[in-house]
Amino acid sequence: MSKFYITVQHFMSNFELSYFYLLEWSPVIYDIRKQYPLLPLEEIIAIAELAGINHPIDPQTKEPIVMTTDFLLTVGQKIDTIEQARTLRQSKDIQSHRTIEKLEIERLYWQERNIDWGIVTEQEIPENLVKNLSWLHPYHDLENLYPLSEAFGPGSVYQIDATIGDIYLVSSLDRNKIIGRPVIYIVIDVFTRMIVGFSVSLEGPSWLGAMLALENVTTNKVEFCRQYGIEITPEDWPYHHLPESILADRGEFEGYNADNLVNALNIRVSNTPPYRADWKGIVERNFGLTNEKMIHWLPGAVRKQRERGDKDYRLDAVLDLHQFRRLMIHQILDHNHNHYLKDYSMDEFMIQDYLQPYPIDLWNWGIQNRVGHLRTQSEDVIRLNLLPSAQASVTAQGIYYNGCCYTCELALREQWFVKARNERRWKVKIAYDPRFVDHIYLRLRDSPVLITCNLVEADLRFKGKDWYEVVEYFELQKQYQESSKTRKQQTQANFHAQVEQIVSEAHKQTSQAKIPQSNRSRVQGILQNRCTEKEYERSKNLGVEENTIQELAEIIRKRSGGGNMVV
């Protein structure tokens, strides 16, 4: 493992990997962030417009894409540290006019932030040095002793971290739509190396993503797996406990959120020190195994950097979030039961008991010999403190949130929906799980109890779906409605043009057929005119020959007092 939280499988070319080896070995490089997104998107689009350059767009959706810089570095100086941005390009690619335009957008972006930006080509990579460093790389990191020293038994210390899955997924609501790569959080018990919880979502590495994984840690795994059609016994995945402490990245677990976690659930949070993400090496090694054993063999998996003419691996995507979570469950069960921990440090008591270093065996041994670290809390307390909060509206149709309506026993008993129809809607606080649309949870004032609300019958079509997919669905519906307005306006314009043409033709024919007569006489003949017109219509509908119709028309004309008649 590296001292930086970047694993080899995430590199898209040997060029990037070679440059990383140089950075990793440099004594002045304190931190490396790879593929740093140039956000906010609106700002960089504006930068491109001011420079007179077309911002890159997705060739299929025509939507602006998020540009990235290959490496954002934290560089140590005598007194302080500075940041430097570096973009990698082959020498031959820099000759392209379009490449120069995109590089100019990057340069202007970092110039706005007073951050040194530069281009690195393959000519600046010393081959022999890189080759030597690649041989030394596996031995760069010492065994992660920090968490092991505190992990006396199951539940002593958890490690938690996130990665972007190396696979593209599709929407379960419209499988023609590719939704990108999922964010995977994994929680591992340090003592047993058992995966005790995980989350797969579209929520970027953040406090919310970490909380979803911790909420899963405390979930009854038998019931959880059953939601995905997987039947297990409690012994297959026996973990549903809170830890004494969590070792996490500084980003997600610093500040108010972490303090709230400590106070509410009595969990000690240990953040990895700056530039020492290797202290979470156990989780990171598991990410590598997950990629190697499962993800890289799936359709839609990220392959090596594509060359021009190669098939786009994103188009192979067929799995949705629900299906990918099912695969993750199977992979986790396999890890917990069958992954042999060849580097696990066995103490003398384990050796005396002939313990084999498999996660599930370490768990069972730890429960018998190292008890006292496992704690539980009620589901309501866990959800109150881990799930995100929002406001919903009580309406006549149900408790409305993000396009879906819900109901519960309390609302029916107190006739909330009748009151909302007769009076007006009002707001209520809820908690929700972004991974499941099926339920939301009412957060009653001054009560530790959550009330589960279920989808109303009309919205059961979304059952089992992910909130991200449902929100996207409703956004698309809004776009379709806007498009329909344009279509309706065009249709109305065509309709009015046709009406105007027919009315204009009628004016012309009537003007040509007019004979001198008073308005009064013209009005008095309406009844007789109606009768003669009915005879004329009947003759046409009965298929009377054209010459007979002309004779009939002449008779009608004479009855009407003469004049020209257009047939």
C-alpha positions in Angstrom: 0.0 0.0 0.0 1.0 3.6 -0.6 1.1 6.3 2.0 -1.4 8.1 -0.2 -5.0 7.0 -0.6 -4.6 6.0 -4.3 -4.6 2.4 -5.4 -2.9 1.1 -8.5 -6.1 -0.2 -10.1 -7.5 3.4 -10.4 -4.8 4.5 -12.8 -5.8 4.8 -16.4 -2.4 4.6 -18.0 1.2 3.5 -17.2 2.1 7.2 -17.7 0.0 8.2 -14.7 1.3 5.3 -12.6 4.9 6.2 -13.4 4.3 9.8 -12.4 2.6 8.7 -9.2 5.7 6.6 -8.3 7.8 9.7 -8.5 5.4 11.7 -6.4 5.1 9.0 -3.8 8.8 8.8 -3.3 9.3 12.6 -3.1 9.9 13.8 0.5 8.2 17.2 -0.3 4.9 15.7 -1.5 2.5 15.5 1.4 -0.8 14.7 -0.3 -2.0 13.5 -3.7 -5.4 14.0 -5.1 -6.1 12.3 -8.4 -8.5 13.3 -11.1 -9.5 16.4 -9.2 -12.9 17.7 -10.5 -13.0 21.3 -11.7 -16.1 22.6 -9.9 -18.5 24.3 -9.7 -19.5 23.4 -13.3 -21.1 26.8 -13.8 -17.9 28.6 -13.1 -15.7 26.7 -15.5 -18.4 27.0 -18.2 -18.2 30.7 -17.7 -14.4 30.6 -17.9 -14.6 28.8 -21.2 -17.2 31.2 -22.6 -15.1 34.3 -21.7 -12.1 32.6 -23.4 -14.2 31.9 -26.5 -13.7 28.2 -26.1 -16.4 25.5 -26.4 -16.7 23.7 -23.1 -16.4 19.8 -23.5 -19.8 18.1 -23.7 -21.0 14.5 -23.6 -21.3 13.3 -27.2 -24.6 11.4 -26.4 -26.5 13.7 -24.0 -24.9 17.0 -25.3 -24.7 18.0 -21.6 -21.5 19.7 -20.3 -19.1 17.2 -18.6 -17.1 17.8 -15.5 -13.4 18.4 -16.4 -10.7 17.1 -14.2 -7.0 17.8 -13.5 -4.9 14.6 -13.3 -3.1 15.5 -10.0 -3.6 18.1 -7.3 -0.6 18.0 -5.0 0.1 19.4 -1.5 3.8 20.3 -1.5 5.8 21.1 1.6 8.0 24.2 1.8 10.2 25.6 4.6 7.4 27.1 6.6 4.1 26.1 5.1 2.6 24.0 2.3 1.3 25.0 -1.1 -0.9 23.3 -3.7 0.2 22.5 -7.3 -2.0 21.2 -10.1 -0.4 19.0 -12.8 -1.9 17.7 -16.0 -0.4 14.8 -17.9 -0.3 14.8 -21.7 1.7 12.9 -24.3 3.9 15.2 -26.3 2.2 14.3 -29.6 -1.3 15.2 -28.1 -0.2 18.8 -27.2 -0.1 19.5 -31.0 -3.9 19.1 -31.2 -5.8 22.4 -31.4 -8.7 21.0 -29.4 -6.3 19.7 -26.7 -4.7 23.1 -26.4 -8.2 24.7 -26.0 -9.1 22.3 -23.1 -5.7 22.9 -21.5 -6.3 26.6 -21.6 -9.6 26.2 -19.7 -7.7 24.3 -17.0 -5.0 26.9 -16.8 -7.5 29.7 -16.4 -9.4 27.7 -13.7 -6.3 27.3 -11.6 -5.1 30.8 -12.3 -8.4 32.1 -10.7 -7.3 30.2 -7.6 -3.7 31.4 -7.5 -2.6 27.7 -7.8 0.5 26.8 -9.8 -0.6 24.7 -12.8 1.7 22.9 -15.3 1.9 20.2 -17.9 3.9 17.0 -17.5 4.9 15.0 -20.6 6.5 11.6 -20.9 9.8 13.2 -21.6 10.0 14.4 -18.0 9.7 10.8 -16.6 13.0 9.1 -16.0 12.4 5.5 -17.1 15.2 3.8 -15.0 14.2 5.7 -11.8 10.5 4.8 -12.3 11.4 1.1 -12.9 13.4 1.0 -9.6 10.6 2.7 -7.7 8.1 0.3 -9.1 10.2 -2.6 -7.6 10.3 -0.8 -4.2 6.7 0.2 -4.2 5.2 -3.0 -2.6 7.6 -2.5 0.4 7.0 1.2 0.8 4.4 0.8 3.6 4.9 -0.9 6.9 2.1 -2.9 8.5 -0.7 -0.8 9.8 0.0 -1.2 13.6 -2.0 1.8 14.8 -5.5 0.3 14.7 -4.3 -3.2 15.6 -2.9 -2.0 18.8 -6.3 -0.8 20.0 -8.3 -3.7 18.4 -8.5 -6.0 21.4 -11.6 -7.8 20.2 -14.7 -7.7 17.9 -16.2 -4.2 18.0 -13.1 -2.4 19.4 -12.2 -0.5 16.2 -14.0 -0.2 12.8 -12.3 1.2 9.7 -14.5 3.0 7.2 -13.6 4.4 3.8 -15.1 5.0 0.3 -14.1 4.5 -3.3 -15.6 5.1 -6.7 -16.6 1.7 -8.1 -14.8 0.8 -11.3 -18.1 0.0 -13.1 -20.8 1.9 -14.9 -24.5 1.2 -13.9 -27.9 1.8 -15.6 -31.1 3.2 -14.2 -33.7 0.7 -13.0 -36.4 3.1 -14.2 -35.0 3.3 -17.7 -32.3 0.8 -18.5 -31.3 2.8 -21.5 -29.9 5.5 -19.3 -26.3 5.0 -17.9 -26.1 6.6 -14.5 -22.3 6.5 -14.0 -20.2 4.9 -11.4 -21.4 4.1 -7.8 -19.8 5.2 -4.6 -18.9 2.3 -2.4 -18.5 2.6 1.4 -17.1 -0.4 3.3 -16.8 -0.8 7.1 -14.5 -3.5 8.5 -13.9 -4.7 12.0 -10.2 -4.4 12.5 -9.8 -7.4 14.9 -11.7 -9.9 12.7 -11.2 -8.3 9.3 -14.9 -9.0 8.8 -16.9 -6.6 6.6 -19.6 -5.5 9.0 -21.4 -3.0 6.8 -21.4 -1.3 3.4 -23.4 1.1 1.2 -23.6 1.5 -2.5 -25.1 4.8 -3.7 -24.7 7.7 -6.0 -23.9 9.9 -3.0 -20.3 11.2 -3.3 -17.8 10.5 -0.5 -19.3 12.5 2.2 -20.8 12.5 5.7 -24.1 11.1 4.3 -22.5 8.3 2.5 -20.5 7.3 5.6 -23.7 7.4 7.7 -25.5 5.1 5.3 -22.7 2.6 5.7 -22.8 2.9 9.5 -26.6 2.5 9.5 -26.1 -0.7 7.6 -23.6 -1.9 10.2 -26.3 -1.9 12.8 -29.0 -3.5 10.6 -30.2 -7.1 11.1 -28.4 -8.8 8.2 -30.9 -11.6 7.8 -33.7 -9.0 7.1 -31.4 -6.8 5.0 -30.3 -9.7 2.7 -33.9 -10.8 2.4 -34.7 -7.4 0.8 -32.4 -8.4 -2.0 -33.7 -12.0 -2.4 -30.8 -13.5 -0.5 -31.6 -15.9 2.3 -28.9 -16.3 5.1 -28.9 -17.3 8.7 -27.8 -15.1 11.6 -24.5 -17.1 11.8 -23.7 -16.3 8.2 -23.3 -12.5 8.9 -23.7 -12.1 12.7 -22.7 -8.4 12.9 -25.3 -5.7 13.9 -23.4 -3.8 16.6 -21.9 -0.4 17.2 -18.2 -0.1 17.7 -16.2 1.5 20.5 -14.3 3.6 18.0 -14.1 4.4 14.3 -11.0 5.1 12.3 -12.0 7.3 9.3 -10.8 9.9 6.9 -10.6 13.5 8.1 -13.0 14.8 5.5 -16.2 12.9 6.4 -15.7 12.7 10.2 -14.5 16.2 11.2 -16.5 18.9 12.8 -20.1 19.1 14.0 -21.3 15.8 12.4 -18.6 13.7 14.1 -19.3 15.5 17.4 -23.0 14.6 17.1 -22.1 11.0 16.4 -19.9 10.8 19.5 -22.5 12.4 21.8 -25.5 10.5 20.5 -24.1 7.0 20.1 -21.0 7.2 22.4 -18.6 6.3 19.6 -15.0 7.5 19.6 -14.0 8.9 16.2 -10.3 8.7 15.3 -9.5 10.6 12.1 -6.4 9.7 10.1 -3.8 12.4 10.5 -3.0 14.5 7.4 -1.2 12.7 4.6 -1.5 9.3 6.5 -4.4 7.6 4.7 -2.3 4.4 4.9 -3.6 4.1 8.5 -6.8 2.9 6.8 -5.0 0.3 4.8 -7.2 -2.7 5.8 -10.2 -1.2 4.0 -8.2 -0.1 1.0 -6.7 -3.6 0.6 -10.3 -4.9 0.5 -11.2 -2.4 -2.3 -8.4 -3.9 -4.3 -9.7 -7.4 -3.7 -13.3 -6.4 -4.6 -12.1 -4.9 -7.9 -9.9 -8.0 -8.7 -12.4 -10.7 -7.7 -15.7 -9.2 -8.9 -16.0 -5.8 -10.4 -13.4 -6.1 -13.2 -15.2 -9.1 -14.6 -18.6 -7.5 -14.8 -20.2 -5.8 -17.9 -19.6 -2.0 -17.8 -16.4 -2.4 -15.8 -13.8 0.3 -16.3 -11.0 -1.0 -18.5 -7.6 0.3 -19.4 -7.5 3.8 -21.0 -9.4 3.5 -24.3 -7.6 4.3 -27.5 -9.3 5.9 -30.5 -11.5 3.2 -32.2 -11.8 1.0 -29.1 -15.3 0.0 -28.0 -16.7 2.2 -25.2 -16.9 0.0 -22.1 -19.6 2.2 -20.6 -22.0 1.0 -23.3 -21.7 -2.5 -21.9 -23.4 -1.4 -18.6 -26.4 -3.6 -17.7 -26.5 -3.7 -13.9 -28.6 -1.3 -11.8 -27.9 -0.2 -8.2 -30.1 -2.9 -6.7 -28.4 -5.7 -8.7 -24.9 -4.3 -7.9 -25.8 -4.3 -4.2 -26.9 -7.9 -4.5 -23.5 -8.8 -6.0 -21.7 -6.8 -3.2 -23.6 -8.9 -0.6 -22.5 -12.1 -2.2 -18.9 -10.8 -2.4 -19.0 -9.8 1.3 -20.3 -13.1 2.4 -17.6 -14.8 0.5 -14.9 -12.6 2.0 -16.2 -13.1 5.6 -16.2 -16.9 5.3 -13.5 -17.8 2.7 -10.8 -15.1 2.6 -7.6 -16.5 4.2 -5.8 -13.7 6.0 -2.2 -14.8 5.4 -0.6 -11.7 7.0 -2.8 -11.6 10.1 -0.7 -11.4 13.3 -1.9 -14.3 15.5 -1.2 -14.0 19.2 -0.2 -16.9 21.4 -3.7 -17.6 22.6 -5.0 -17.9 19.0 -2.1 -20.2 18.2 -2.8 -22.4 21.2 -6.4 -22.8 20.0 -5.3 -23.7 16.5 -7.3 -20.8 15.1 -7.4 -20.3 11.4 -7.3 -16.7 10.2 -10.6 -16.4 8.5 -12.8 -13.4 9.4 -15.8 -15.5 10.5 -13.5 -17.8 12.6 -11.8 -14.8 14.2 -15.3 -13.4 15.0 -16.4 -16.6 16.7 -13.2 -16.9 18.6 -13.3 -13.2 19.7 -16.9 -13.6 21.0 -15.7 -16.4 23.2 -12.5 -14.9 24.4 -12.6 -11.1 23.9 -16.1 -10.0 24.9 -17.2 -6.6 26.2 -16.8 -4.5 23.1 -20.1 -5.0 21.2 -23.0 -2.6 21.8 -26.4 -2.2 20.4 -29.0 0.6 20.1 -32.6 0.6 19.0 -33.4 1.1 15.3 -35.1 4.4 16.1 -32.1 5.9 17.9 -29.8 4.7 15.0 -32.0 6.2 12.3 -32.5 9.4 14.2 -28.8 10.0 14.4 -27.6 8.5 11.1 -30.2 9.0 8.4 -30.6 12.4 6.7 -33.5 14.6 7.7 -35.9 16.6 5.5 -39.3 18.2 5.5 -42.4 16.6 4.0 -45.8 18.1 3.4 -49.1 16.7 4.6 -51.5 16.9 1.6 -54.9 15.4 0.8 -53.2 12.7 -1.3 -50.7 11.7 1.5 -47.5 12.8 3.2 -45.7 14.2 0.2 -41.9 14.1 -0.3 -39.8 14.4 -3.4 -42.7 13.4 -5.7 -44.0 10.4 -3.7 -46.8 10.2 -1.2 -46.8 8.1 2.0 -49.3 7.1 4.7 -49.1 5.7 8.2 -51.4 4.6 11.0 -51.0 7.9 12.9 -52.0 10.0 9.9 -55.1 7.8 9.2 -56.1 7.8 12.9 -55.9 11.6 13.2 -57.4 12.2 9.7 -54.4 14.2 8.5 -55.4 13.9 4.9 -59.0 15.0 5.5 -57.7 18.1 7.4 -55.3 18.9 4.6 -58.2 18.8 2.1 -60.5 20.9 4.1 -58.0 23.3 5.6 -54.5 23.5 4.2 -51.3 21.4 4.0 -48.6 21.6 6.6 -45.0 20.6 7.1 -43.6 17.6 9.1 -40.0 16.5 9.8 -38.9 13.2 8.4 -35.9 11.0 8.1 -35.2 9.0 4.9 -32.9 6.4 3.5 -31.6 7.5 0.1 -31.2 3.9 -1.0 -34.9 3.0 -0.5 -38.0 4.9 -1.6 -40.3 2.4 0.2 -40.4 4.2 3.5 -39.9 7.5 5.2 -39.9 8.0 9.0 -41.8 10.7 10.8 -39.7 12.5 13.4 -42.2 13.6 16.1 -41.2 16.6 18.2 -39.5 15.7 21.5 -39.8 11.9 20.8 -37.1 9.4 20.3 -39.5 7.2 18.4 -39.7 7.2 14.6 -43.0 6.3 12.8 -42.6 4.4 9.6 -44.6 5.7 6.6 -45.3 3.5 3.6 -45.9 4.4 -0.1 -49.5 4.9 -1.0 -50.9 2.5 -3.6 -50.6 5.0 -6.4 -46.8 5.2 -5.9 -46.1 1.5 -5.4 -44.5 1.6 -8.9 -41.4 3.1 -7.2 -41.2 0.3 -4.6 -37.6 -1.0 -4.3 -36.1 1.9 -6.2 -33.4 4.3 -5.2 -34.2 7.9 -4.3 -31.6 9.1 -6.8 -33.4 7.3 -9.6 -36.8 8.5 -8.6 -35.7 12.1 -8.3 -34.1 11.9 -11.7 -37.4 10.4 -13.1 -39.4 13.3 -11.9 -36.8 15.8 -13.2 -37.1 14.1 -16.6 -40.9 14.4 -16.4 -40.5 18.1 -15.8 -38.3 18.4 -18.9 -40.9 16.4 -20.9 -43.6 18.8 -19.7 -41.5 21.8 -20.8 -41.0 20.1 -24.2 -44.8 19.5 -24.5 -45.4 23.2 -24.1 -43.4 23.9 -27.1 -45.1 21.1 -29.0 -48.5 22.4 -28.0 -47.6 25.9 -29.1 -46.5 24.6 -32.5 -49.7 22.5 -32.8 -51.9 25.4 -31.9 -50.0 27.6 -34.5 -50.6 24.9 -37.2 -54.3 24.6 -36.1 -54.9 28.4 -36.3 -53.2 28.6 -39.7 -55.5 25.8 -41.0 -58.6 27.5 -39.6 -57.5 30.8 -41.1 -57.0 29.2 -44.6 -60.5 27.5 -44.5 -62.3 30.7 -43.3 -60.5 32.7 -46.0 -61.6 30.3 -48.6 -65.2 30.4 -47.3 -65.2 34.2 -47.4 -64.1 34.2 -51.0 -66.7 31.6 -52.1 -69.5 33.3 -50.3 -68.6 36.7 -51.7 -68.6 35.3 -55.2 -72.1 33.7 -54.7 -73.9 36.7 -53.2 -76.9 38.1 -55.0 -78.7 41.4 -54.3 -81.1 40.9 -51.4 -81.9 42.6 -48.1 -80.6 41.3 -44.8 -84.2 40.7 -43.7 -85.1 38.5 -46.6 -81.8 36.6 -46.2 -82.6 35.9 -42.5 -86.2 34.9 -43.2 -85.2 32.1 -45.5 -83.1 30.2 -43.0 -85.6 27.4 -42.4 -86.3 26.7 -46.1 -82.6 27.0 -46.8 -81.9 24.4 -44.1 -84.4 21.9 -45.7 -82.9 22.3 -49.2 -79.4 21.9 -47.8 -80.4 18.7 -46.1 -81.7 17.3 -49.4 -78.5 18.2 -51.0 -76.4 16.5 -48.3 -78.4 13.4 -48.5 -78.0 13.2 -52.2 -74.2 13.4 -51.8 -74.1 10.8 -49.1 -76.3 8.4 -51.1 -73.8 8.4 -54.0 -75.9 10.3 -56.5 -74.1 10.9 -59.8 -72.5 14.2 -60.4 -74.9 15.4 -63.2 -77.9 14.6 -61.0 -76.4 16.6 -58.2 -75.9 19.5 -60.5 -79.6 19.3 -61.6 -80.6 19.2 -57.9 -78.4 22.2 -57.2 -80.1 24.2 -59.9 -83.5 23.4 -58.5 -82.3 24.5 -55.0 -80.9 27.7 -56.6 -84.3 28.5 -58.2 -86.1 27.9 -54.9 -83.8 30.2 -53.2 -84.4 33.0 -55.6 -81.7 32.6 -58.2 -78.0 33.7 -58.0 -74.8 31.7 -58.5 -74.2 28.6 -56.5 -70.9 27.0 -56.0 -71.0 23.2 -55.7 
